[in-house]
Amino acid sequence: MPNGAADRVHEAGHAVADVEPGRADRSEHAVPSKAMRCPLCSTEDTRVVDSRPSDAGATIRRRRECAACGHRFTTYERYAVTITVRKRDGSIEDFDPAKIRRGVESALADRPVPPDTIAKILSRVDAMAAEDGPQVEADAIGREVLAGLRDADEVAYLRFASVYKEFQGAQDFEREMAALEQDT
């Protein structure tokens, strides 16, 4: 995260704070927080009045009170793990589920598959990336997408494989179709 600061987003009286892994929580009940603004008056002078674990310890729920207007609001603090992808050319970029979604949607375009197919494939890729992170090889993501598409639709599988495996001609399609038939 930039400058080690926690990102905070206010939504309907709640906020989410992303904290770097390994960073200790230093707030105390009586210490005013200079980083959290009141969602009503935008004053930075807020204090924590109650703090407890939430979501089986995955987040910390804090009740805060604004010193200026007295408004009480809830914030949730959770770890933010940044996953990066090492591309074939050696470059590194942030893991972008939207980019994967576009590729899967293109492969499945006009194919008769259940509506939740894309979500299942993306969930599978997200789980693999979270398990293998914080840096994942682009090839591993591609193989996971191919596995999901193979289970969903053979035509979509071949469409995605033609780009992922950089097919050069009809013989590449024939080879991949033969391999697909052997697996099934």
DOZA-416520 format. One line per 8 residues: number of its first residue (from 1); for each residue x, y, z of N, C-alpha, C. Coordinates in pm, whole numbers. Each point is the difference from the previous one (the first is absolute). Example, Ala and Ser with C-alpha at 12.3 -4.5 7.8 and 13.67 -1.06 7.14 Angstrom:
! DOZA-416520
1 = 1319/-569/780/-89/119/0/90/120/0  -35/105/-72/82/119/6/-77/109/73
//
This chain:
! DOZA-416520
1 = 84/-118/0/-84/118/0/87/123/0  -45/108/-60/83/120/-6/29/55/138  126/26/26/47/60/124/-43/-78/123  -39/-126/-14/-39/-81/114/-132/42/61  -74/87/-65/-126/49/54/-111/-100/-26  -98/-1/86/-116/-86/-19/-104/72/-85  -58/-72/-96/-106/58/-82/-131/-15/76  -83/102/-2/-129/-4/68/-108/49/-93
9 = -111/-71/-3/-110/34/-88/-126/8/85  -69/112/-4/-124/16/76/-116/-43/-87  -88/-82/56/-121/-41/-70/-112/-10/103  -99/82/-13/-120/-5/83/32/-16/149  88/83/51/32/-4/142/104/-103/38  47/-77/-97/102/-100/26/124/35/-81  112/-49/45/124/21/-74/79/-129/2  82/-18/-99/87/-115/-6/143/51/-3
17 = 82/-52/87/140/41/4/86/-120/-40  83/17/-99/91/-105/-41/133/23/70  50/-103/65/123/11/78/103/-94/-60  123/44/-6/106/-84/-54/21/-120/90  24/-119/-58/28/-118/82/122/25/87  -10/-45/124/112/14/93/5/134/70  -83/95/-43/2/131/64/-86/-6/125  54/40/112/-72/-6/127/-105/108/8
25 = -112/-33/65/-105/98/23/41/82/122  15/130/-14/51/84/108/-106/89/63  -126/-13/-42/-102/88/56/-46/-51/136  -29/92/89/-53/-31/132/-134/71/14  -78/-39/97/-134/56/15/0/151/24  93/52/71/-2/141/34/84/86/-95  68/-59/-93/88/74/-90/-77/44/-123  -6/131/-29/-71/44/-120/71/-46/-126
33 = -78/-35/-101/57/-44/-126/8/118/-95  117/26/-55/17/111/-93/-23/-46/-144  -14/-131/-22/-15/-50/-136/-145/-27/-39  -91/-12/97/-139/-34/-30/-89/123/16  -68/37/-107/-90/116/2/-143/-41/33  -71/88/65/-141/-20/29/-78/6/-132  -87/-97/-27/-75/1/-126/-103/114/-8  -37/61/115/-97/110/-3/65/137/-17
41 = 100/28/83/56/135/-1/143/7/-54  60/-114/-33/134/-11/-57/113/42/94  -30/12/127/103/32/99/89/-121/20  129/25/16/94/-110/23/9/-39/147  -61/74/87/8/-24/144/-105/-103/41  33/-128/-22/-89/-109/42/76/-89/95  -74/-73/83/66/-92/92/-73/-134/-2  75/-105/30/-55/-135/5/-64/-18/137
49 = -128/-40/3/-68/-25/127/-18/-150/26  11/-81/-103/-11/-145/17/71/-67/-117  67/-110/27/73/-73/-103/-12/-148/29  -32/-78/-105/-10/-145/18/23/-72/-131  44/-126/6/20/-78/-122/-135/-30/-67  3/-15/-132/-119/-31/-76/37/-98/-110  -97/-65/-60/23/-96/-108/106/-103/37  -20/-61/115/91/-105/49/144/48/8
57 = 19/126/36/134/54/17/61/59/-126  -70/-7/-111/53/53/-126/-4/152/-5  -88/61/76/-10/145/4/-12/47/145  19/129/19/-22/60/132/-109/106/-17  -104/-11/81/-111/95/-2/26/104/107  -7/128/-38/22/108/96/-119/95/-2  -48/34/118/-101/106/15/78/126/29  -28/105/-73/70/127/16/-100/109/30
65 = 53/105/63/-84/116/32/74/126/-43  -73/90/-65/57/127/-43/-1/97/118  114/61/26/10/95/111/-73/130/-32  -14/33/-127/-64/127/-38/-152/-8/4  -59/-103/-63/-147/-5/-11/-63/-111/83  81/-90/56/-52/-107/84/-53/-120/-77  5/3/-132/-50/-110/-82/83/-126/24  -69/-113/16/67/-128/15/-11/-78/-131
73 = 109/-63/-38/0/-79/-123/92/-119/17  -13/-96/-91/74/-125/8/102/-6/-113  119/-49/32/100/-26/-103/40/-146/11  43/-56/-113/50/-137/-4/141/5/-56  90/-68/68/139/-3/-39/34/-141/-44  62/-14/-118/38/-132/-49/134/8/-71  66/-114/-8/126/-6/-72/-25/11/-150  87/69/-68/-6/9/-146/126/-65/-56
81 = -20/-111/-68/112/-70/-60/5/37/-148  112/51/-43/17/38/-139/62/-117/-76  -70/-46/-101/50/-110/-82/51/59/-131  118/-42/-40/57/44/-127/15/-120/-93  11/32/-129/12/-103/-102/131/20/-75  78/-107/-11/123/4/-80/-37/-50/-139  12/90/-98/-34/-31/-138/111/-83/-64  -29/-55/-117/99/-83/-72/127/78/-31
89 = -14/130/-27/118/81/-35/79/46/123  -44/-42/119/70/35/123/-55/124/69  -85/75/-67/-58/119/63/-99/-43/108  -24/92/93/-91/-28/111/-110/105/1  -124/-45/19/-113/92/10/-95/-51/107  -90/87/44/-98/-38/102/-97/-103/-56  -43/-92/85/-100/-100/-36/-131/75/-27  -58/-21/-117/-120/73/-42/-109/-98/-41
97 = -92/-32/93/-108/-94/-33/-86/47/-118  -10/131/-20/-81/52/-111/62/-40/-134  131/-4/-7/69/-40/-122/-27/-148/-30  2/-81/102/-30/-142/-16/-145/-19/-42  -89/77/63/-143/-7/-34/-21/29/-148  67/104/-52/-16/34/-142/43/-116/-90  111/-64/34/47/-114/-79/-97/-117/3  -53/-29/119/-95/-110/14/-131/33/-72
105 = -46/124/14/-123/41/-70/17/-10/-151  115/38/-52/26/-10/-144/-3/-145/-45  61/-88/78/3/-142/-36/-140/-60/4  -83/44/94/-134/-57/17/-108/74/-80  39/102/-76/-98/80/-75/-84/-91/-90  -131/15/9/-98/-74/-81/4/-150/20  48/-44/115/3/-143/31/-112/-32/99  -64/-117/-14/-112/-39/89/51/-56/133
113 = 39/89/90/50/-43/130/-86/63/109  -5/-62/117/-76/58/112/52/140/36  -89/88/48/40/139/30/110/13/105  12/-95/90/100/13/107/137/-58/-39  16/-40/-125/126/-61/-45/118/94/18  -16/124/-42/110/97/11/37/20/146  -100/16/85/28/20/144/74/-118/59  -36/-122/-41/69/-119/52/146/-3/-44
121 = 25/33/-126/138/0/-50/81/108/71  -57/120/14/71/108/68/27/-34/146  -96/-62/65/19/-41/139/115/-100/11  5/-90/-94/107/-100/-4/137/67/-17  8/97/-90/125/72/-25/38/83/123  -98/70/60/27/80/120/55/-87/113  -61/-116/21/45/-90/107/143/-47/-26  30/-34/-125/135/-44/-35/100/114/23
129 = -35/121/-43/89/115/14/24/32/148  -105/-7/81/14/28/144/89/-105/66  -14/-125/-43/80/-108/58/146/8/-44  23/33/-127/137/4/-54/70/133/21  -77/108/34/53/135/10/111/12/100  61/114/12/-41/130/-51/40/26/-146  82/-89/-59/31/17/-141/-34/-130/-73  -80/14/-106/-50/-114/-75/52/9/-142
137 = 34/-113/-58/44/-5/-139/-123/11/-91  12/77/-107/-110/15/-96/-37/-135/-60  98/-87/-19/-28/-134/-53/-91/-80/93  20/15/130/-85/-71/96/-145/49/-10  -17/130/-18/-135/55/-16/-62/-53/-128  77/0/-108/-50/-51/-128/-40/-146/8  82/-82/67/-33/-142/15/-127/-19/81  -18/83/103/-121/-10/83/-125/39/-79
145 = 11/105/-81/-112/41/-86/-31/-112/-99  103/-57/-63/-20/-109/-95/-70/-119/66  40/-33/122/-64/-112/70/-148/28/24  -32/123/39/-139/36/21/-80/-2/-129  60/50/-108/-69/0/-130/-14/-142/-55  98/-86/24/-10/-139/-47/-121/-67/63  -24/28/129/-116/-57/69/-131/61/-49  4/125/-46/-122/72/-36/-42/-19/-145
153 = 97/15/-93/-37/1/-141/126/-19/-85  0/-104/-85/117/-31/-80/34/109/-102  -102/61/-59/25/105/-100/64/121/68  -51/38/116/57/112/75/144/-34/39  22/-125/39/135/-45/35/94/22/-118  -41/-44/-120/84/15/-118/21/146/-37  -102/82/16/16/143/-27/108/60/90  -11/-28/130/96/56/94/139/-59/-23
161 = 6/-130/-25/129/-66/-23/69/57/-122  -77/37/-104/62/52/-122/76/130/26  -48/79/95/69/124/36/109/-30/103  -36/-73/104/93/-28/110/122/-78/-49  -23/-99/-85/110/-83/-49/56/49/-134  -48/113/-45/50/65/-121/0/-93/-121  -119/-53/-33/-13/-87/-116/43/73/-126  70/-71/-89/48/58/-125/-77/-51/-121
169 = -67/-114/12/-72/-56/-115/-95/-109/41  -61/-61/-102/-101/-104/22/57/-120/74  127/-32/-23/60/-116/67/2/20/152  13/125/46/-4/27/144/-138/-31/57  -106/36/-75/-136/-32/44/-21/-151/2  48/-69/-103/-15/-145/-9/70/-69/117  121/45/31/76/-58/111/-74/21/132  -52/120/21/-71/30/124/-130/-77/10
177 = -71/-16/-112/-126/-77/0/30/-146/31  108/-54/-53/38/-139/29/31/-17/148  71/94/56/31/-4/144/-127/11/84  -92/85/-45/-127/17/70/-81/-128/-2  -1/-70/-114/-74/-126/-13/63/-109/87  132/1/13/67/-99/86/-38/20/146  -16/127/42/-34/29/139/-143/-38/34  -88/-3/-99/-141/-30/28/-39/-138/-32
//
